[in-house]
Amino acid sequence: MAASREDVKFLSNPKIGLKRKKYCRFRKFGIKYIDYKDTDFLLQFINEQGKLLPRRITGNSLKFQRRVATAVKRARHLGLLPFIGDMLK
Amino acid sequence: MRHYEVTFIVDPVLSGDEVKSTAEHYQKQLKDHGASITAVDEMGLTQLAYQIKRRSSGVYYCIEFATESAEWLGELELGMKRDERLLRFLTVKLDKYGVKYNDDKRNGRIGKKKEAAAAEAAPAPEVIDLDKDKAPAAATEAPNEDEAED
């Protein structure tokens, strides 16, 4: 008697190790403008040292990664975000 | 019409009146150049992320304006650069999405949704409480009315 798929009990979560597909949140949620004054939002795209996170990690499309980069740079110029930080998050 | 946004940081050492007059000075300059001011956002005294001109805080102002020609913008920026009351400034041209975003933000349609929802949720229980208070009162009144009818 072969057990059907539902009867099989896994020792560990079978979803572990499966990669969730990354997506560009600007494309997905229809965000068209990135405000350089919205620091809390921009914090999602920089690491603890205040460096920009790569596209590899954020999953942004190239178009919006460029816009995020300009927004962060503008915020830095205005003293809203640090050029070099420590323990930002 | 081209839409622009100029953000500048005023020296916090100045008195409150001086800070305001600085902001008004630039608003007046913009108007003199024939720009129509859409909105002035006073972001208030904020801590800077790093020191600028040995100041660790600054008063932020953001003026959004629309103009037909922007040939005078360089002149304005030069004036701002020479102004010792300002720590820093940034002029940005807004695309149509930027204009829409700022408009939505002013009308509370962006970002403050959660706060607005919380504000709506907060008075809501009070209303319910009031109703509850009224409900027993009505219940107590009801028998009285019945008695009166009797």
gemmi code that builds the backbone of each chain (N, CA, C; Angstrom):
import gemmi

chains = {
    "A": [
        ("MET", (0.846, -1.204, 0.000), (0.000, 0.000, 0.000), (0.879, 1.252, 0.000)),
        ("ALA", (0.825, 1.924, -1.083), (1.582, 3.180, -1.146), (0.780, 4.275, -0.459)),
        ("ALA", (1.442, 4.953, 0.457), (0.759, 6.043, 1.177), (0.562, 7.235, 0.243)),
        ("SER", (-0.607, 7.824, 0.331), (-0.836, 9.001, -0.504), (-0.035, 10.193, 0.062)),
        ("ARG", (0.086, 11.215, -0.739), (0.948, 12.343, -0.411), (0.595, 12.963, 0.967)),
        ("GLU", (-0.676, 13.027, 1.285), (-1.087, 13.679, 2.544), (-0.714, 12.864, 3.773)),
        ("ASP", (-0.605, 11.524, 3.564), (-0.306, 10.671, 4.709), (1.151, 10.734, 5.126)),
        ("VAL", (1.985, 11.145, 4.183), (3.411, 11.151, 4.466), (3.720, 12.248, 5.471)),
        ("LYS", (4.396, 11.873, 6.546), (4.786, 12.881, 7.533), (6.266, 13.159, 7.381)),
        ("PHE", (6.576, 14.416, 7.167), (7.965, 14.787, 6.989), (8.596, 15.072, 8.336)),
        ("LEU", (9.845, 14.713, 8.444), (10.555, 14.987, 9.688), (10.861, 16.472, 9.830)),
        ("SER", (11.111, 17.095, 8.694), (11.357, 18.543, 8.740), (10.458, 19.202, 7.714)),
        ("ASN", (10.296, 20.482, 7.833), (9.453, 21.237, 6.915), (9.984, 21.124, 5.492)),
        ("PRO", (9.207, 20.564, 4.582), (9.715, 20.378, 3.217), (9.949, 21.694, 2.474)),
        ("LYS", (9.381, 22.776, 3.007), (9.569, 24.057, 2.308), (10.921, 24.692, 2.596)),
        ("ILE", (11.625, 24.141, 3.605), (12.953, 24.666, 3.918), (13.867, 24.390, 2.730)),
        ("GLY", (14.611, 25.383, 2.360), (15.526, 25.190, 1.248), (14.942, 25.602, -0.080)),
        ("LEU", (13.613, 25.695, -0.135), (13.003, 26.175, -1.377), (13.139, 27.689, -1.406)),
        ("LYS", (13.529, 28.208, -2.539), (13.715, 29.654, -2.616), (12.403, 30.329, -2.984)),
        ("ARG", (12.067, 31.351, -2.225), (10.891, 32.130, -2.600), (11.311, 33.096, -3.694)),
        ("LYS", (10.460, 33.207, -4.671), (10.800, 34.070, -5.813), (10.820, 35.528, -5.363)),
        ("LYS", (11.906, 36.224, -5.700), (11.999, 37.653, -5.370), (11.219, 38.451, -6.395)),
        ("TYR", (10.734, 39.603, -5.945), (10.003, 40.445, -6.903), (10.323, 41.904, -6.619)),
        ("CYS", (10.020, 42.719, -7.602), (10.237, 44.153, -7.445), (8.984, 44.744, -6.817)),
        ("ARG", (9.134, 45.262, -5.619), (7.932, 45.734, -4.922), (7.316, 46.952, -5.595)),
        ("PHE", (8.138, 47.721, -6.328), (7.585, 48.910, -7.000), (6.690, 48.498, -8.152)),
        ("ARG", (7.149, 47.467, -8.863), (6.338, 46.940, -9.963), (5.067, 46.310, -9.423)),
        ("LYS", (5.224, 45.538, -8.352), (4.102, 44.756, -7.835), (3.005, 45.636, -7.245)),
        ("PHE", (3.417, 46.666, -6.477), (2.414, 47.484, -5.802), (2.136, 48.806, -6.524)),
        ("GLY", (2.757, 48.957, -7.679), (2.471, 50.154, -8.473), (2.963, 51.446, -7.849)),
        ("ILE", (4.118, 51.388, -7.173), (4.703, 52.612, -6.622), (5.478, 53.293, -7.736)),
        ("LYS", (5.122, 54.542, -8.042), (5.748, 55.181, -9.189), (6.741, 56.252, -8.786)),
        ("TYR", (6.646, 56.718, -7.547), (7.530, 57.807, -7.130), (8.146, 57.471, -5.777)),
        ("ILE", (9.443, 57.657, -5.670), (10.131, 57.385, -4.418), (10.514, 58.713, -3.786)),
        ("ASP", (9.984, 58.965, -2.629), (10.204, 60.245, -1.958), (11.515, 60.198, -1.183)),
        ("TYR", (12.390, 61.161, -1.465), (13.680, 61.171, -0.779), (13.565, 61.653, 0.661)),
        ("LYS", (12.397, 62.200, 1.043), (12.232, 62.684, 2.419), (11.669, 61.605, 3.339)),
        ("ASP", (11.213, 60.514, 2.725), (10.606, 59.431, 3.499), (11.699, 58.478, 3.981)),
        ("THR", (12.336, 58.847, 5.093), (13.503, 58.100, 5.563), (13.163, 56.666, 5.961)),
        ("ASP", (12.018, 56.492, 6.603), (11.660, 55.147, 7.076), (11.548, 54.157, 5.924)),
        ("PHE", (11.044, 54.661, 4.795), (10.903, 53.805, 3.625), (12.270, 53.468, 3.029)),
        ("LEU", (13.125, 54.481, 2.954), (14.445, 54.280, 2.340), (15.338, 53.376, 3.185)),
        ("LEU", (15.055, 53.326, 4.485), (15.859, 52.465, 5.371), (15.790, 50.996, 4.964)),
        ("GLN", (14.713, 50.628, 4.245), (14.577, 49.242, 3.807), (15.605, 48.868, 2.738)),
        ("PHE", (16.205, 49.878, 2.121), (17.111, 49.592, 1.004), (18.572, 49.822, 1.337)),
        ("ILE", (18.857, 50.090, 2.608), (20.256, 50.260, 2.993), (20.578, 49.310, 4.133)),
        ("ASN", (21.851, 49.001, 4.270), (22.234, 48.078, 5.345), (22.563, 48.866, 6.611)),
        ("GLU", (23.078, 48.184, 7.593), (23.310, 48.824, 8.889), (24.343, 49.934, 8.837)),
        ("GLN", (25.228, 49.832, 7.859), (26.253, 50.878, 7.727), (25.798, 52.036, 6.854)),
        ("GLY", (24.574, 51.963, 6.365), (24.067, 53.025, 5.514), (24.430, 52.839, 4.058)),
        ("LYS", (24.894, 51.642, 3.699), (25.226, 51.376, 2.293), (23.996, 50.869, 1.564)),
        ("LEU", (23.948, 51.153, 0.288), (22.825, 50.669, -0.522), (22.890, 49.157, -0.671)),
        ("LEU", (21.746, 48.515, -0.508), (21.702, 47.070, -0.712), (21.651, 46.759, -2.195)),
        ("PRO", (22.305, 45.679, -2.610), (22.288, 45.351, -4.033), (20.930, 44.804, -4.471)),
        ("ARG", (20.732, 44.846, -5.743), (19.513, 44.345, -6.361), (19.327, 42.852, -6.089)),
        ("ARG", (20.472, 42.181, -5.946), (20.483, 40.756, -5.669), (19.671, 40.454, -4.409)),
        ("ILE", (19.709, 41.371, -3.465), (19.033, 41.153, -2.187), (17.632, 41.771, -2.171)),
        ("THR", (17.511, 42.996, -2.670), (16.197, 43.653, -2.593), (15.235, 43.145, -3.653)),
        ("GLY", (15.769, 42.655, -4.767), (14.910, 42.159, -5.836), (14.302, 43.248, -6.693)),
        ("ASN", (14.763, 44.487, -6.523), (14.214, 45.585, -7.324), (14.559, 45.430, -8.796)),
        ("SER", (13.696, 45.952, -9.644), (14.035, 45.979, -11.058), (15.077, 47.078, -11.261)),
        ("LEU", (15.789, 47.005, -12.349), (16.891, 47.945, -12.574), (16.412, 49.378, -12.534)),
        ("LYS", (15.272, 49.620, -13.161), (14.713, 50.971, -13.234), (14.488, 51.550, -11.837)),
        ("PHE", (13.890, 50.739, -10.958), (13.579, 51.259, -9.635), (14.777, 51.228, -8.712)),
        ("GLN", (15.714, 50.336, -8.952), (16.943, 50.342, -8.159), (17.683, 51.657, -8.379)),
        ("ARG", (17.684, 52.104, -9.633), (18.326, 53.382, -9.940), (17.634, 54.513, -9.195)),
        ("ARG", (16.297, 54.459, -9.176), (15.550, 55.531, -8.512), (15.741, 55.499, -7.004)),
        ("VAL", (15.815, 54.295, -6.452), (16.077, 54.169, -5.017), (17.432, 54.784, -4.712)),
        ("ALA", (18.407, 54.474, -5.572), (19.762, 54.983, -5.359), (19.772, 56.504, -5.348)),
        ("THR", (19.092, 57.125, -6.329), (19.062, 58.603, -6.339), (18.371, 59.132, -5.101)),
        ("ALA", (17.270, 58.492, -4.696), (16.527, 58.976, -3.527), (17.398, 58.906, -2.278)),
        ("VAL", (18.128, 57.803, -2.131), (19.006, 57.661, -0.965), (20.101, 58.712, -0.998)),
        ("LYS", (20.648, 58.956, -2.193), (21.718, 59.938, -2.310), (21.218, 61.342, -1.991)),
        ("ARG", (20.002, 61.648, -2.409), (19.417, 62.954, -2.096), (19.197, 63.087, -0.591)),
        ("ALA", (18.707, 62.018, 0.015), (18.459, 62.041, 1.463), (19.766, 62.232, 2.217)),
        ("ARG", (20.835, 61.621, 1.699), (22.143, 61.774, 2.338), (22.610, 63.214, 2.250)),
        ("HIS", (22.424, 63.808, 1.085), (22.854, 65.187, 0.879), (22.159, 66.122, 1.859)),
        ("LEU", (20.877, 65.849, 2.127), (20.093, 66.721, 2.995), (20.240, 66.369, 4.483)),
        ("GLY", (21.121, 65.436, 4.786), (21.319, 65.093, 6.186), (20.196, 64.278, 6.778)),
        ("LEU", (19.403, 63.646, 5.945), (18.322, 62.800, 6.450), (18.823, 61.378, 6.708)),
        ("LEU", (19.781, 60.963, 5.885), (20.416, 59.652, 6.075), (21.928, 59.878, 6.176)),
        ("PRO", (22.609, 59.035, 6.928), (24.058, 59.220, 7.043), (24.801, 58.648, 5.826)),
        ("PHE", (25.961, 59.219, 5.549), (26.825, 58.648, 4.513), (27.440, 57.363, 5.068)),
        ("ILE", (27.905, 57.489, 6.309), (28.452, 56.307, 6.980), (27.735, 56.206, 8.319)),
        ("GLY", (27.161, 55.058, 8.578), (26.440, 54.896, 9.831), (26.871, 53.636, 10.541)),
        ("ASP", (26.364, 53.472, 11.721), (26.649, 52.257, 12.446), (25.411, 51.914, 13.254)),
        ("MET", (25.008, 50.652, 13.204), (23.830, 50.200, 13.940), (22.597, 51.036, 13.580)),
        ("LEU", (22.352, 51.185, 12.280), (21.219, 51.991, 11.849), (19.900, 51.313, 12.185)),
        ("LYS", (19.924, 49.996, 12.174), (18.652, 49.285, 12.360), (18.591, 48.593, 13.712)),
    ],
    "B": [
        ("MET", (3.932, 73.871, -17.927), (4.293, 74.107, -16.524), (5.260, 73.048, -16.031)),
        ("ARG", (6.308, 73.487, -15.402), (7.232, 72.542, -14.802), (7.105, 72.632, -13.291)),
        ("HIS", (7.157, 71.479, -12.667), (7.013, 71.445, -11.213), (8.366, 71.174, -10.569)),
        ("TYR", (8.650, 71.937, -9.553), (9.898, 71.771, -8.823), (9.614, 71.696, -7.328)),
        ("GLU", (10.636, 71.271, -6.632), (10.526, 71.181, -5.184), (11.873, 71.587, -4.621)),
        ("VAL", (11.864, 72.596, -3.763), (13.133, 72.990, -3.157), (13.059, 72.745, -1.649)),
        ("THR", (14.024, 71.974, -1.157), (14.097, 71.668, 0.271), (15.342, 72.365, 0.817)),
        ("PHE", (15.199, 73.050, 1.912), (16.397, 73.647, 2.506), (16.380, 73.515, 4.023)),
        ("ILE", (17.574, 73.577, 4.593), (17.733, 73.441, 6.043), (18.180, 74.790, 6.581)),
        ("VAL", (17.415, 75.326, 7.509), (17.742, 76.620, 8.099), (18.502, 76.383, 9.398)),
        ("ASP", (19.455, 77.285, 9.631), (20.276, 77.213, 10.839), (19.389, 77.281, 12.088)),
        ("PRO", (19.492, 76.297, 12.998), (18.618, 76.298, 14.178), (19.028, 77.323, 15.237)),
        ("VAL", (20.239, 77.900, 15.081), (20.711, 78.864, 16.075), (19.909, 80.172, 15.978)),
        ("LEU", (19.371, 80.447, 14.802), (18.564, 81.655, 14.602), (17.299, 81.571, 15.451)),
        ("SER", (16.749, 82.744, 15.781), (15.510, 82.750, 16.558), (14.352, 82.293, 15.673)),
        ("GLY", (13.251, 81.911, 16.303), (12.099, 81.397, 15.562), (11.618, 82.357, 14.486)),
        ("ASP", (11.628, 83.667, 14.808), (11.161, 84.661, 13.838), (12.086, 84.727, 12.633)),
        ("GLU", (13.384, 84.654, 12.925), (14.366, 84.735, 11.837), (14.235, 83.539, 10.896)),
        ("VAL", (13.989, 82.382, 11.498), (13.815, 81.171, 10.692), (12.610, 81.346, 9.769)),
        ("LYS", (11.525, 81.846, 10.355), (10.311, 82.042, 9.558), (10.529, 83.070, 8.465)),
        ("SER", (11.234, 84.165, 8.813), (11.453, 85.210, 7.808), (12.331, 84.691, 6.675)),
        ("THR", (13.259, 83.790, 6.997), (14.101, 83.187, 5.956), (13.232, 82.413, 4.966)),
        ("ALA", (12.326, 81.609, 5.527), (11.441, 80.813, 4.665), (10.556, 81.727, 3.826)),
        ("GLU", (10.059, 82.788, 4.474), (9.182, 83.720, 3.742), (9.953, 84.471, 2.661)),
        ("HIS", (11.218, 84.778, 2.965), (12.070, 85.466, 1.998), (12.157, 84.663, 0.697)),
        ("TYR", (12.350, 83.348, 0.835), (12.472, 82.521, -0.361), (11.141, 82.325, -1.064)),
        ("GLN", (10.069, 82.279, -0.284), (8.746, 82.197, -0.912), (8.485, 83.431, -1.743)),
        ("LYS", (8.883, 84.591, -1.179), (8.663, 85.861, -1.874), (9.503, 85.914, -3.150)),
        ("GLN", (10.756, 85.433, -3.030), (11.641, 85.420, -4.202), (11.060, 84.573, -5.328)),
        ("LEU", (10.512, 83.424, -4.943), (9.906, 82.536, -5.942), (8.748, 83.239, -6.632)),
        ("LYS", (7.924, 83.909, -5.818), (6.759, 84.606, -6.385), (7.205, 85.726, -7.310)),
        ("ASP", (8.278, 86.442, -6.915), (8.789, 87.537, -7.739), (9.240, 87.032, -9.105)),
        ("HIS", (9.735, 85.810, -9.132), (10.175, 85.227, -10.397), (9.010, 84.684, -11.210)),
        ("GLY", (7.812, 84.786, -10.652), (6.626, 84.357, -11.395), (6.248, 82.910, -11.196)),
        ("ALA", (6.763, 82.304, -10.123), (6.389, 80.914, -9.857), (5.149, 80.898, -8.975)),
        ("SER", (4.310, 79.891, -9.195), (3.145, 79.748, -8.319), (3.433, 78.653, -7.311)),
        ("ILE", (3.339, 79.015, -6.042), (3.687, 78.067, -4.978), (2.511, 77.139, -4.712)),
        ("THR", (2.783, 75.847, -4.831), (1.727, 74.852, -4.619), (1.570, 74.558, -3.136)),
        ("ALA", (2.700, 74.361, -2.465), (2.617, 74.011, -1.057), (3.913, 74.344, -0.347)),
        ("VAL", (3.801, 74.678, 0.919), (4.982, 74.872, 1.758), (4.866, 73.885, 2.915)),
        ("ASP", (5.866, 73.041, 3.015), (5.848, 72.033, 4.070), (6.903, 72.385, 5.112)),
        ("GLU", (6.458, 72.670, 6.325), (7.392, 72.932, 7.421), (7.638, 71.626, 8.135)),
        ("MET", (8.825, 71.083, 7.960), (9.077, 69.784, 8.574), (9.628, 69.936, 9.986)),
        ("GLY", (9.938, 71.168, 10.350), (10.334, 71.443, 11.730), (11.772, 71.097, 12.059)),
        ("LEU", (12.089, 71.283, 13.326), (13.458, 71.031, 13.801), (13.725, 69.529, 13.845)),
        ("THR", (14.747, 69.108, 13.125), (15.067, 67.679, 13.054), (16.557, 67.471, 13.295)),
        ("GLN", (16.863, 66.357, 13.880), (18.258, 65.977, 14.098), (18.876, 65.595, 12.753)),
        ("LEU", (20.068, 66.099, 12.471), (20.741, 65.726, 11.221), (21.458, 64.388, 11.406)),
        ("ALA", (21.630, 63.691, 10.304), (22.301, 62.392, 10.380), (23.809, 62.564, 10.589)),
        ("TYR", (24.323, 63.709, 10.191), (25.739, 64.016, 10.417), (25.849, 65.529, 10.531)),
        ("GLN", (26.953, 66.010, 11.051), (27.087, 67.441, 11.269), (27.266, 68.200, 9.953)),
        ("ILE", (26.534, 69.306, 9.824), (26.693, 70.185, 8.677), (27.007, 71.575, 9.239)),
        ("LYS", (28.119, 72.133, 8.811), (28.579, 73.436, 9.326), (28.554, 73.477, 10.848)),
        ("ARG", (28.981, 72.418, 11.453), (29.071, 72.271, 12.909), (27.728, 72.352, 13.622)),
        ("ARG", (26.664, 72.103, 12.888), (25.342, 72.053, 13.528), (24.866, 70.604, 13.481)),
        ("SER", (24.245, 70.171, 14.565), (23.776, 68.780, 14.558), (22.265, 68.675, 14.384)),
        ("SER", (21.593, 69.843, 14.278), (20.160, 69.800, 13.978), (19.832, 70.941, 13.024)),
        ("GLY", (18.655, 70.894, 12.437), (18.276, 71.932, 11.478), (16.783, 72.006, 11.298)),
        ("VAL", (16.319, 73.169, 10.816), (14.892, 73.339, 10.561), (14.654, 73.111, 9.073)),
        ("TYR", (13.843, 72.119, 8.758), (13.614, 71.751, 7.364), (12.393, 72.460, 6.803)),
        ("TYR", (12.548, 72.928, 5.578), (11.430, 73.515, 4.852), (11.401, 72.907, 3.459)),
        ("CYS", (10.210, 72.678, 2.957), (10.099, 72.156, 1.601), (9.046, 72.958, 0.857)),
        ("ILE", (9.447, 73.612, -0.219), (8.505, 74.419, -0.998), (8.323, 73.783, -2.365)),
        ("GLU", (7.079, 73.514, -2.702), (6.776, 72.962, -4.023), (6.206, 74.081, -4.875)),
        ("PHE", (6.718, 74.232, -6.090), (6.213, 75.310, -6.930), (6.189, 74.902, -8.396)),
        ("ALA", (5.402, 75.652, -9.149), (5.282, 75.395, -10.586), (5.629, 76.676, -11.323)),
        ("THR", (6.307, 76.534, -12.437), (6.721, 77.721, -13.185), (6.785, 77.417, -14.678)),
        ("GLU", (6.659, 78.461, -15.469), (6.714, 78.295, -16.928), (8.159, 78.153, -17.396)),
        ("SER", (8.999, 79.079, -16.938), (10.406, 78.977, -17.313), (11.245, 79.007, -16.051)),
        ("ALA", (12.334, 78.289, -16.088), (13.137, 78.155, -14.875), (14.555, 78.649, -15.106)),
        ("GLU", (14.685, 79.679, -15.938), (16.029, 80.188, -16.233), (16.652, 80.852, -15.005)),
        ("TRP", (15.793, 81.336, -14.130), (16.265, 82.057, -12.949), (16.648, 81.127, -11.804)),
        ("LEU", (16.462, 79.825, -12.015), (16.665, 78.876, -10.918), (18.127, 78.847, -10.455)),
        ("GLY", (19.041, 78.970, -11.414), (20.461, 78.977, -11.083), (20.800, 80.156, -10.203)),
        ("GLU", (20.190, 81.290, -10.549), (20.377, 82.530, -9.786), (19.928, 82.333, -8.331)),
        ("LEU", (18.741, 81.712, -8.217), (18.165, 81.467, -6.888), (19.085, 80.555, -6.074)),
        ("GLU", (19.591, 79.523, -6.737), (20.461, 78.579, -6.039), (21.759, 79.236, -5.616)),
        ("LEU", (22.243, 80.143, -6.460), (23.468, 80.866, -6.107), (23.227, 81.692, -4.855)),
        ("GLY", (22.056, 82.348, -4.822), (21.678, 83.136, -3.647), (21.604, 82.275, -2.404)),
        ("MET", (21.068, 81.066, -2.588), (20.938, 80.154, -1.448), (22.307, 79.690, -0.969)),
        ("LYS", (23.196, 79.479, -1.925), (24.538, 79.018, -1.586), (25.275, 80.081, -0.770)),
        ("ARG", (24.984, 81.350, -1.115), (25.683, 82.438, -0.426), (25.025, 82.794, 0.895)),
        ("ASP", (23.805, 82.320, 1.080), (23.048, 82.648, 2.289), (23.607, 81.875, 3.477)),
        ("GLU", (24.024, 82.618, 4.504), (24.618, 81.937, 5.658), (23.577, 81.375, 6.604)),
        ("ARG", (22.331, 81.748, 6.388), (21.277, 81.233, 7.267), (20.896, 79.799, 6.903)),
        ("LEU", (21.275, 79.394, 5.685), (20.928, 78.043, 5.244), (22.108, 77.096, 5.429)),
        ("LEU", (21.805, 75.911, 5.895), (22.853, 74.898, 6.016), (23.023, 74.172, 4.694)),
        ("ARG", (21.898, 73.853, 4.066), (21.957, 73.104, 2.816), (20.629, 73.212, 2.075)),
        ("PHE", (20.651, 72.991, 0.784), (19.402, 73.041, 0.011), (19.479, 72.031, -1.122)),
        ("LEU", (18.316, 71.703, -1.646), (18.257, 70.776, -2.782), (17.032, 71.113, -3.624)),
        ("THR", (17.259, 71.339, -4.900), (16.138, 71.595, -5.803), (15.965, 70.383, -6.698)),
        ("VAL", (14.728, 69.935, -6.817), (14.450, 68.725, -7.580), (13.301, 69.005, -8.529)),
        ("LYS", (13.448, 68.520, -9.745), (12.339, 68.624, -10.684), (11.429, 67.419, -10.478)),
        ("LEU", (10.132, 67.680, -10.388), (9.188, 66.592, -10.141), (8.570, 66.130, -11.449)),
        ("ASP", (8.482, 64.821, -11.603), (7.737, 64.290, -12.744), (6.261, 64.220, -12.352)),
        ("LYS", (5.440, 63.767, -13.265), (3.994, 63.792, -12.987), (3.629, 62.912, -11.801)),
        ("TYR", (4.397, 61.835, -11.605), (4.124, 60.959, -10.480), (4.502, 61.630, -9.157)),
        ("GLY", (5.579, 62.408, -9.231), (5.998, 63.140, -8.035), (4.955, 64.150, -7.619)),
        ("VAL", (4.389, 64.852, -8.610), (3.354, 65.841, -8.335), (2.145, 65.162, -7.705)),
        ("LYS", (1.790, 64.009, -8.270), (0.632, 63.268, -7.779), (0.891, 62.769, -6.353)),
        ("TYR", (2.111, 62.279, -6.142), (2.482, 61.768, -4.819), (2.343, 62.862, -3.770)),
        ("ASN", (2.904, 64.049, -4.075), (2.848, 65.146, -3.111), (1.413, 65.569, -2.849)),
        ("ASP", (0.616, 65.550, -3.903), (-0.787, 65.929, -3.784), (-1.521, 64.938, -2.880)),
        ("ASP", (-1.262, 63.650, -3.127), (-1.899, 62.599, -2.332), (-1.461, 62.684, -0.874)),
        ("LYS", (-0.186, 62.986, -0.694), (0.367, 63.038, 0.657), (-0.283, 64.172, 1.443)),
        ("ARG", (-0.473, 65.285, 0.761), (-1.084, 66.437, 1.421), (-2.521, 66.139, 1.826)),
        ("ASN", (-3.195, 65.338, 0.996), (-4.584, 65.002, 1.313), (-4.698, 63.773, 2.205)),
        ("GLY", (-3.538, 63.332, 2.702), (-3.553, 62.216, 3.659), (-3.901, 60.879, 3.047)),
        ("ARG", (-3.596, 60.707, 1.757), (-3.927, 59.433, 1.122), (-2.748, 58.477, 1.098)),
        ("ILE", (-1.564, 58.990, 1.473), (-0.371, 58.139, 1.441), (0.295, 58.159, 2.811)),
        ("GLY", (0.804, 57.012, 3.221), (1.668, 56.948, 4.395), (0.937, 57.069, 5.710)),
        ("LYS", (0.002, 58.017, 5.761), (-0.687, 58.213, 7.031), (-1.947, 57.368, 7.122)),
        ("LYS", (-2.072, 56.454, 6.198), (-3.259, 55.603, 6.190), (-3.424, 54.870, 7.510)),
        ("LYS", (-2.300, 54.321, 7.989), (-2.349, 53.551, 9.239), (-2.761, 54.444, 10.393)),
        ("GLU", (-2.159, 55.646, 10.431), (-2.483, 56.581, 11.506), (-3.946, 56.987, 11.445)),
        ("ALA", (-4.404, 57.251, 10.212), (-5.795, 57.663, 10.025), (-6.730, 56.545, 10.473)),
        ("ALA", (-6.343, 55.308, 10.104), (-7.149, 54.153, 10.487), (-7.163, 54.007, 12.002)),
        ("ALA", (-5.987, 54.234, 12.610), (-5.879, 54.134, 14.067), (-6.733, 55.215, 14.730)),
        ("ALA", (-6.699, 56.422, 14.132), (-7.480, 57.536, 14.665), (-8.976, 57.226, 14.574)),
        ("GLU", (-9.326, 56.584, 13.457), (-10.735, 56.223, 13.294), (-11.115, 55.109, 14.261)),
        ("ALA", (-10.160, 54.178, 14.454), (-10.441, 53.033, 15.319), (-10.530, 53.463, 16.781)),
        ("ALA", (-9.711, 54.457, 17.148), (-9.675, 54.889, 18.547), (-11.008, 55.469, 19.040)),
        ("PRO", (-11.616, 56.406, 18.290), (-12.888, 56.931, 18.795), (-14.021, 55.916, 18.683)),
        ("ALA", (-13.832, 54.959, 17.770), (-14.908, 53.997, 17.534), (-15.341, 53.248, 18.801)),
        ("PRO", (-14.388, 52.704, 19.607), (-14.808, 52.004, 20.830), (-15.585, 52.920, 21.781)),
        ("GLU", (-15.173, 54.197, 21.787), (-15.876, 55.141, 22.667), (-17.347, 55.220, 22.289)),
        ("VAL", (-17.570, 55.273, 20.980), (-18.945, 55.361, 20.492), (-19.730, 54.134, 20.942)),
        ("ILE", (-19.034, 52.998, 20.807), (-19.677, 51.739, 21.197), (-19.998, 51.770, 22.691)),
        ("ASP", (-19.012, 52.271, 23.457), (-19.208, 52.364, 24.906), (-20.418, 53.224, 25.233)),
        ("LEU", (-20.505, 54.343, 24.530), (-21.624, 55.262, 24.759), (-22.942, 54.542, 24.475)),
        ("ASP", (-22.907, 53.821, 23.371), (-24.128, 53.084, 23.009), (-24.495, 52.092, 24.099)),
        ("LYS", (-23.422, 51.443, 24.629), (-23.666, 50.457, 25.686), (-24.281, 51.136, 26.909)),
        ("ASP", (-23.711, 52.337, 27.204), (-24.242, 53.075, 28.354), (-25.711, 53.426, 28.138)),
        ("LYS", (-25.954, 53.803, 26.885), (-27.329, 54.201, 26.579), (-28.263, 53.001, 26.595)),
        ("ALA", (-27.717, 51.875, 26.100), (-28.564, 50.683, 25.966), (-29.185, 50.238, 27.292)),
        ("PRO", (-28.363, 50.122, 28.369), (-28.988, 49.724, 29.643), (-29.962, 50.782, 30.132)),
        ("ALA", (-29.590, 52.066, 29.883), (-30.460, 53.163, 30.318), (-31.819, 53.030, 29.638)),
        ("ALA", (-31.747, 52.733, 28.328), (-32.990, 52.573, 27.568), (-33.777, 51.375, 28.115)),
        ("ALA", (-32.991, 50.347, 28.501), (-33.630, 49.133, 29.027), (-34.360, 49.439, 30.329)),
        ("THR", (-33.689, 50.278, 31.141), (-34.328, 50.616, 32.417), (-35.528, 51.531, 32.224)),
        ("GLU", (-35.361, 52.378, 31.185), (-36.473, 53.306, 30.920), (-37.690, 52.558, 30.391)),
        ("ALA", (-37.387, 51.548, 29.592), (-38.472, 50.834, 28.920), (-39.522, 50.280, 29.891)),
        ("PRO", (-39.091, 49.593, 30.955), (-40.098, 49.068, 31.895), (-40.928, 50.194, 32.526)),
        ("ASN", (-40.212, 51.301, 32.779), (-40.920, 52.449, 33.367), (-42.060, 52.902, 32.480)),
        ("GLU", (-41.695, 52.940, 31.173), (-42.716, 53.361, 30.211), (-43.896, 52.397, 30.256)),
        ("ASP", (-43.505, 51.093, 30.365), (-44.547, 50.063, 30.430), (-45.462, 50.300, 31.646)),
        ("GLU", (-44.790, 50.638, 32.750), (-45.553, 50.897, 33.977), (-46.478, 52.096, 33.804)),
        ("ALA", (-45.882, 53.116, 33.130), (-46.663, 54.328, 32.893), (-47.892, 54.007, 32.056)),
        ("GLU", (-47.649, 53.112, 31.088), (-48.780, 52.730, 30.233), (-49.838, 52.000, 31.035)),
        ("ASP", (-49.317, 51.178, 31.972), (-50.258, 50.427, 32.811), (-51.059, 51.401, 33.689)),
    ],
}
model = gemmi.Model(1)
for chain_id, residues in chains.items():
    chain = gemmi.Chain(chain_id)
    for i, (resn, *xyz) in enumerate(residues, 1):
        res = gemmi.Residue()
        res.name, res.seqid = resn, gemmi.SeqId(i, " ")
        for name, pos in zip(("N", "CA", "C"), xyz):
            atom = gemmi.Atom()
            atom.name, atom.element = name, gemmi.Element(name[0])
            atom.pos, atom.b_iso = gemmi.Position(*pos), 0.0
            res.add_atom(atom)
        chain.add_residue(res)
    model.add_chain(chain)
structure = gemmi.Structure()
structure.add_model(model)
structure.setup_entities()
